[in-house]
Amino acid sequence: MINAGIVGVTGYAGEELIQILLKHPQVRITNLSAKIDKPLPIGQIFPKFFGRLELVCSLPDIKKIIASCDLVFLALPHTVSMGLVPKLLKAGKKVIDLSADYRLKNTAVYEKFYKVAHKDKVNLKKAVYGLPELWRAKIKGAQLLANPGCYPTAAILGLAPLVALELADFSSVIIDAKSGVTGAGRKAAEAMLFAEVNEDFKAYKINIHQHSPEINQELSSLAGENLKVIFVPHLLPLSRGILETIYVKRVKGAKLKAKNLHQMYKKFYQREPFIRIRREGEFPRLKDVVGTNFCDIGIAEFSESLIIVSAIDNLLKGASGQAVQNMNIMYKFPETMGLL
């Protein structure tokens, strides 16, 4: 039985972690903390946990966290985790960080997109990027796990077979991505107010979104060469879910028909419990994946272009669900435990 703590539990990802871990037969939640005005029972913060979890959420106390936990989930805003990770690792704890602090290996790129210098370069080198479908072998031995971002998860999983098998021209990849409002986190911001989001739809941070370098980094690692994509995120007037439509040109001379594409994707992901390749001519929608840890992928071809549609729940496969999937791998539990 693992004793697990969640730091940043009052956010959307923290709430989802509780929901999943309460059902997990090999985990006991032993510490809950967040930036909070005064200690409160978690059942008072989230009434759905009343009578199910008798823990008080308080300000993070590193000594209490270390004393009570084997594993710590950090569901914190970007730039905060790197202040806690060194102390947790020194105490021999395993850490799964849901922020971006340990995803980008180039600290200059991190500083450019997150506007602060990285304070923990030593542990950054040790961090494992936690996309199970690609880096499972490394995840098994990780002490510090960098949980992927939501947009990158959908994008990388949609493109990985084409990159790995060198079947597409990656000089002109376009990722047209849409996300629900929870992707921005639980915070007071005018742009996230109901009246601002409802009955509207907009693009934002066009090709300058902080997830762009993460996508480029992981695809480049898979390809063995420097790849750069065009990434355009959009904000949907709904709570959760991500759908990405990805356009890429086929390699000249590659005679890929839709049937062959489907067979190739199915073979590439044949042993992956949370990847579902849709039948030829069928494409995922958000209702298919919201509330699950699945990534659904549909594939089509048009003239010289290939079109991939990838859909996930941004709070599950894009955050907390994937974090628990990684935990299962790290502790050699069945990968689907607590997630199906």
VEXMAR-574838 format. One line per field, with one value per residue (C-alpha): residue number from 0; residue in one letter; chain; x, y negated, z. Coordinates in Angstrom, 1 decimal, always signed. Layout:
! residues N
pos c(NUM_...)
code c(A_...)
unit c(A_...)
xx c(X_...)
yy c(Y_...)
zz c(Z_...)
***
This chain:
! residues 340
pos c(0_1_2_3_4_5_6_7_8_9_10_11_12_13_14_15_16_17_18_19_20_21_22_23_24_25_26_27_28_29_30_31_32_33_34_35_36_37_38_39_40_41_42_43_44_45_46_47_48_49_50_51_52_53_54_55_56_57_58_59_60_61_62_63_64_65_66_67_68_69_70_71_72_73_74_75_76_77_78_79_80_81_82_83_84_85_86_87_88_89_90_91_92_93_94_95_96_97_98_99_100_101_102_103_104_105_106_107_108_109_110_111_112_113_114_115_116_117_118_119_120_121_122_123_124_125_126_127_128_129_130_131_132_133_134_135_136_137_138_139_140_141_142_143_144_145_146_147_148_149_150_151_152_153_154_155_156_157_158_159_160_161_162_163_164_165_166_167_168_169_170_171_172_173_174_175_176_177_178_179_180_181_182_183_184_185_186_187_188_189_190_191_192_193_194_195_196_197_198_199_200_201_202_203_204_205_206_207_208_209_210_211_212_213_214_215_216_217_218_219_220_221_222_223_224_225_226_227_228_229_230_231_232_233_234_235_236_237_238_239_240_241_242_243_244_245_246_247_248_249_250_251_252_253_254_255_256_257_258_259_260_261_262_263_264_265_266_267_268_269_270_271_272_273_274_275_276_277_278_279_280_281_282_283_284_285_286_287_288_289_290_291_292_293_294_295_296_297_298_299_300_301_302_303_304_305_306_307_308_309_310_311_312_313_314_315_316_317_318_319_320_321_322_323_324_325_326_327_328_329_330_331_332_333_334_335_336_337_338_339)
code c(M_I_N_A_G_I_V_G_V_T_G_Y_A_G_E_E_L_I_Q_I_L_L_K_H_P_Q_V_R_I_T_N_L_S_A_K_I_D_K_P_L_P_I_G_Q_I_F_P_K_F_F_G_R_L_E_L_V_C_S_L_P_D_I_K_K_I_I_A_S_C_D_L_V_F_L_A_L_P_H_T_V_S_M_G_L_V_P_K_L_L_K_A_G_K_K_V_I_D_L_S_A_D_Y_R_L_K_N_T_A_V_Y_E_K_F_Y_K_V_A_H_K_D_K_V_N_L_K_K_A_V_Y_G_L_P_E_L_W_R_A_K_I_K_G_A_Q_L_L_A_N_P_G_C_Y_P_T_A_A_I_L_G_L_A_P_L_V_A_L_E_L_A_D_F_S_S_V_I_I_D_A_K_S_G_V_T_G_A_G_R_K_A_A_E_A_M_L_F_A_E_V_N_E_D_F_K_A_Y_K_I_N_I_H_Q_H_S_P_E_I_N_Q_E_L_S_S_L_A_G_E_N_L_K_V_I_F_V_P_H_L_L_P_L_S_R_G_I_L_E_T_I_Y_V_K_R_V_K_G_A_K_L_K_A_K_N_L_H_Q_M_Y_K_K_F_Y_Q_R_E_P_F_I_R_I_R_R_E_G_E_F_P_R_L_K_D_V_V_G_T_N_F_C_D_I_G_I_A_E_F_S_E_S_L_I_I_V_S_A_I_D_N_L_L_K_G_A_S_G_Q_A_V_Q_N_M_N_I_M_Y_K_F_P_E_T_M_G_L_L)
unit c(A_A_A_A_A_A_A_A_A_A_A_A_A_A_A_A_A_A_A_A_A_A_A_A_A_A_A_A_A_A_A_A_A_A_A_A_A_A_A_A_A_A_A_A_A_A_A_A_A_A_A_A_A_A_A_A_A_A_A_A_A_A_A_A_A_A_A_A_A_A_A_A_A_A_A_A_A_A_A_A_A_A_A_A_A_A_A_A_A_A_A_A_A_A_A_A_A_A_A_A_A_A_A_A_A_A_A_A_A_A_A_A_A_A_A_A_A_A_A_A_A_A_A_A_A_A_A_A_A_A_A_A_A_A_A_A_A_A_A_A_A_A_A_A_A_A_A_A_A_A_A_A_A_A_A_A_A_A_A_A_A_A_A_A_A_A_A_A_A_A_A_A_A_A_A_A_A_A_A_A_A_A_A_A_A_A_A_A_A_A_A_A_A_A_A_A_A_A_A_A_A_A_A_A_A_A_A_A_A_A_A_A_A_A_A_A_A_A_A_A_A_A_A_A_A_A_A_A_A_A_A_A_A_A_A_A_A_A_A_A_A_A_A_A_A_A_A_A_A_A_A_A_A_A_A_A_A_A_A_A_A_A_A_A_A_A_A_A_A_A_A_A_A_A_A_A_A_A_A_A_A_A_A_A_A_A_A_A_A_A_A_A_A_A_A_A_A_A_A_A_A_A_A_A_A_A_A_A_A_A_A_A_A_A_A_A_A_A_A_A_A_A_A_A_A_A_A_A_A_A_A_A_A_A_A_A_A_A_A_A)
xx c(+0.0_+1.4_+0.9_+0.3_+0.1_-1.2_+0.2_-2.1_-5.2_-7.7_-7.1_-9.0_-6.1_-5.9_-9.6_-9.4_-6.5_-8.5_-11.4_-9.2_-7.0_-10.0_-10.9_-7.3_-6.9_-3.1_-3.1_-3.9_-4.2_-2.2_-1.6_-3.5_-2.2_-2.6_-2.3_-5.3_-6.3_-7.0_-7.0_-10.3_-11.6_-11.4_-15.1_-15.8_-13.8_-15.2_-18.5_-18.5_-15.7_-17.6_-17.7_-15.3_-12.0_-11.4_-8.4_-7.7_-6.2_-3.7_-0.7_+2.2_+4.4_+7.4_+8.3_+4.8_+4.6_+7.9_+6.9_+3.5_+4.1_+5.9_+4.8_+3.9_+1.8_+2.5_-0.6_+0.8_+1.0_+4.0_+7.3_+6.3_+7.2_+11.0_+11.1_+9.8_+11.2_+14.8_+13.7_+11.3_+13.9_+16.6_+14.2_+13.9_+10.3_+9.0_+7.5_+5.0_+4.9_+1.9_+3.3_+5.8_+8.8_+10.5_+9.2_+11.5_+15.2_+16.4_+16.4_+16.7_+13.5_+11.8_+12.8_+11.5_+8.1_+7.6_+9.4_+11.6_+15.0_+15.0_+16.1_+16.7_+18.9_+20.4_+17.1_+15.8_+18.4_+17.1_+13.4_+11.6_+8.9_+5.9_+4.1_+3.6_+3.0_+6.5_+8.7_+7.3_+10.8_+12.2_+9.1_+9.5_+12.7_+11.8_+12.0_+11.0_+8.2_+7.3_+3.7_+3.0_+0.8_-2.7_-2.2_+1.1_-0.4_-3.1_-0.7_+2.3_+0.1_-1.6_+1.7_+4.0_+3.4_+4.1_+7.2_+8.6_+8.0_+9.1_+5.9_+5.2_+6.9_+7.3_+8.4_+4.7_+2.8_-0.3_-2.0_-5.4_-6.3_-9.4_-9.7_-12.3_-11.9_-10.5_-7.3_-6.4_-6.7_-9.0_-8.1_-9.9_-9.4_-11.7_-11.1_-12.3_-15.6_-18.8_-20.1_-16.8_-16.5_-20.1_-21.4_-17.9_-14.9_-11.4_-7.8_-5.1_-1.3_-1.0_+2.3_+3.6_+1.8_+4.0_+3.1_+4.7_+8.3_+7.1_+5.5_+8.6_+11.0_+9.3_+8.6_+12.2_+13.4_+11.3_+12.4_+16.1_+16.1_+14.9_+11.1_+9.0_+5.2_+2.6_+0.4_-2.8_-4.9_-8.5_-10.8_-14.1_-17.1_-17.3_-15.7_-13.4_-12.0_-9.4_-9.8_-7.0_-7.1_-3.6_-2.6_+0.7_+1.9_+2.8_+6.4_+6.8_+6.5_+4.8_+1.6_-0.4_-4.1_-6.6_-6.8_-3.0_-2.9_-5.4_-3.5_-0.2_-1.7_-3.4_-0.1_+1.8_-0.6_-1.8_-0.6_-1.7_-4.7_-5.7_-5.3_-8.4_-8.0_-11.3_-12.6_-11.9_-14.2_-14.9_-13.5_-13.6_-15.6_-15.3_-18.2_-16.3_-13.4_-14.6_-14.6_-12.1_-8.3_-8.6_-7.0_-9.1_-7.6_-9.1_-7.1_-7.9_-6.0_-6.8_-4.7_-1.1_-2.2_-2.8_-5.3_-5.3_-8.0_-7.0_-9.3_-8.7_-10.1_-7.7_-8.1_-7.6_-5.4_-4.1_-3.3_-4.5_-5.4_-2.1_-0.3_-2.0_-1.2_+2.5_+2.3_+1.0_+4.0_+6.5_+5.1_+4.6_+0.8_-1.5_-1.5_-5.2_-5.7_-8.0_-8.6_-11.2)
yy c(+0.0_-3.4_-6.5_-9.4_-13.1_-15.8_-19.3_-21.8_-19.7_-22.6_-22.9_-20.9_-18.4_-17.9_-17.3_-14.7_-13.0_-12.5_-11.1_-8.6_-7.6_-7.0_-4.1_-2.8_+0.4_-0.1_-3.8_-5.5_-9.3_-10.6_-14.3_-17.1_-20.6_-23.8_-27.6_-28.1_-30.8_-28.4_-24.6_-23.0_-19.4_-18.3_-17.4_-21.1_-22.3_-19.6_-18.4_-15.3_-13.9_-14.4_-11.1_-9.5_-11.1_-12.4_-14.6_-18.3_-20.4_-22.9_-24.9_-22.7_-21.6_-19.8_-17.9_-16.6_-15.6_-13.8_-12.0_-10.8_-10.1_-7.6_-9.4_-13.0_-14.4_-18.1_-19.7_-23.2_-26.2_-26.4_-27.6_-26.5_-22.8_-23.3_-24.8_-21.6_-18.8_-18.9_-18.5_-15.6_-13.8_-14.2_-12.6_-9.6_-10.3_-9.7_-12.7_-13.1_-16.8_-17.9_-21.3_-22.2_-22.6_-19.4_-18.9_-21.1_-20.1_-23.3_-25.8_-28.8_-27.7_-27.2_-30.8_-32.2_-30.6_-30.7_-34.0_-32.7_-31.1_-27.4_-26.8_-23.0_-22.1_-19.1_-17.3_-18.5_-16.2_-13.3_-13.9_-11.4_-12.7_-10.7_-9.7_-6.0_-5.0_-6.2_-6.2_-3.3_-1.7_-4.9_-5.6_-2.3_-3.5_-7.1_-8.9_-12.3_-12.1_-15.1_-14.6_-15.8_-18.8_-18.3_-19.7_-17.9_-14.5_-14.6_-16.0_-13.7_-10.6_-11.6_-12.1_-9.5_-6.7_-8.9_-10.4_-7.0_-5.4_-8.4_-8.4_-12.2_-15.4_-17.3_-20.6_-21.8_-20.2_-22.2_-21.4_-23.0_-22.4_-23.2_-22.9_-23.4_-26.2_-23.9_-23.7_-27.1_-25.9_-27.0_-30.7_-34.0_-35.6_-37.8_-35.9_-32.7_-34.1_-32.4_-35.6_-36.0_-32.4_-31.4_-31.7_-32.5_-30.8_-32.1_-31.3_-32.5_-32.4_-31.5_-29.6_-31.1_-28.9_-27.3_-23.8_-24.4_-23.8_-20.7_-19.2_-20.1_-18.6_-15.2_-14.8_-15.8_-13.2_-10.6_-11.6_-12.0_-15.4_-19.0_-19.3_-22.4_-22.4_-25.2_-25.0_-27.1_-26.6_-27.6_-28.1_-26.2_-27.4_-24.2_-22.8_-20.0_-18.1_-18.6_-17.9_-18.4_-18.2_-17.7_-18.3_-16.9_-16.2_-12.7_-11.9_-12.1_-8.7_-7.2_-5.4_-5.4_-4.7_-5.1_-1.4_-1.1_-4.1_-2.5_+0.8_-1.0_-3.0_+0.1_+2.0_-0.9_-1.1_+2.5_+3.0_-0.3_-0.1_-3.8_-4.3_-3.7_-3.9_-4.7_-2.7_-4.0_-7.0_-7.5_-10.3_-11.0_-13.7_-15.1_-13.1_-9.9_-10.6_-13.1_-11.3_-8.7_-8.2_-7.3_-9.0_-8.4_-8.9_-9.0_-9.1_-10.3_-11.2_-13.9_-14.3_-14.8_-15.4_-13.2_-14.3_-13.1_-13.8_-13.2_-13.7_-13.4_-14.6_-17.4_-16.7_-12.9_-11.7_-15.3_-15.5_-13.5_-10.2_-10.1_-10.9_-7.8_-5.8_-6.8_-5.9_-2.4_-1.9_-3.3_-0.9_+2.1_+2.1_+3.1_+0.0_-0.4_-0.1_-2.8_-4.1_-1.8)
zz c(+0.0_-1.0_+1.2_-1.2_-0.8_-3.1_-3.0_-4.7_-4.1_-4.4_-8.2_-10.8_-11.2_-7.4_-7.2_-9.9_-8.2_-5.1_-7.1_-8.8_-5.8_-3.5_-5.9_-6.2_-4.1_-3.6_-2.5_+0.8_+0.7_+3.7_+3.1_+1.4_+1.1_-0.9_-0.8_+1.5_+4.0_+6.9_+7.3_+6.2_+6.0_+2.4_+2.6_+3.2_+0.3_-2.0_-0.5_-2.8_-0.6_+2.7_+4.5_+2.0_+3.0_+6.5_+6.0_+6.6_+3.8_+5.1_+3.9_+2.6_+5.5_+3.9_+7.1_+7.5_+3.8_+4.0_+7.2_+5.9_+2.2_+0.0_-3.2_-3.7_-6.5_-7.2_-8.7_-8.5_-10.8_-13.1_-11.5_-8.0_-8.0_-8.4_-5.0_-3.4_-5.5_-4.2_-0.6_-1.5_-3.6_-0.9_+1.5_-0.8_-1.9_-5.4_-7.1_-10.0_-11.0_-13.0_-13.8_-16.6_-14.3_-15.3_-18.8_-20.9_-20.9_-22.3_-19.4_-21.8_-23.5_-20.1_-19.1_-22.4_-22.0_-18.2_-17.5_-14.7_-14.5_-13.6_-10.0_-10.1_-13.1_-11.3_-10.9_-14.3_-15.9_-13.9_-14.6_-16.9_-19.3_-18.5_-21.7_-21.1_-24.7_-25.7_-22.6_-20.4_-19.9_-18.4_-16.4_-14.5_-12.8_-12.3_-9.0_-10.5_-13.2_-15.4_-16.3_-19.8_-20.7_-22.0_-25.5_-26.0_-24.9_-27.6_-30.2_-29.6_-29.5_-32.7_-34.5_-32.9_-35.4_-38.4_-36.8_-35.6_-39.0_-41.1_-43.1_-43.1_-44.1_-40.8_-42.3_-42.3_-39.4_-38.4_-35.0_-34.7_-31.0_-29.0_-25.2_-22.5_-19.9_-17.1_-19.1_-17.7_-14.1_-11.3_-10.9_-10.9_-14.3_-16.4_-19.6_-17.8_-16.5_-17.7_-19.4_-21.3_-22.4_-23.0_-26.7_-27.9_-29.5_-30.0_-30.8_-28.4_-28.0_-31.7_-32.1_-28.9_-26.4_-23.7_-24.9_-28.3_-27.2_-25.3_-28.4_-30.5_-27.9_-27.7_-31.4_-32.1_-29.6_-31.3_-34.8_-34.0_-35.7_-34.9_-35.7_-35.3_-35.6_-36.1_-33.0_-32.6_-29.5_-29.2_-26.2_-26.2_-24.2_-22.2_-19.1_-20.2_-23.1_-25.9_-29.6_-32.0_-35.8_-37.1_-40.8_-42.2_-45.7_-46.6_-47.6_-51.3_-52.8_-49.8_-51.0_-47.8_-48.1_-45.3_-44.7_-44.5_-42.1_-39.8_-39.8_-39.1_-36.2_-34.7_-34.9_-33.3_-30.4_-30.2_-26.6_-25.3_-22.9_-23.2_-27.0_-29.2_-32.9_-34.5_-37.5_-41.0_-41.7_-38.0_-35.9_-32.1_-30.4_-26.9_-25.5_-26.4_-24.0_-21.3_-18.0_-19.2_-19.5_-23.2_-26.2_-29.2_-32.7_-36.1_-39.4_-42.9_-46.1_-48.6_-51.7_-50.5_-46.9_-43.8_-41.2_-37.7_-35.1_-31.5_-28.5_-24.7_-21.4_-20.4_-16.7_-17.0_-19.8_-20.0_-16.3_-13.3_-15.1_-16.8_-13.5_-11.9_-15.0_-14.5_-10.8_-11.7_-14.0_-11.4_-8.7_-11.1_-10.6_-13.5_-15.7_-15.7_-11.9_-10.6_-14.1_-15.6)
***
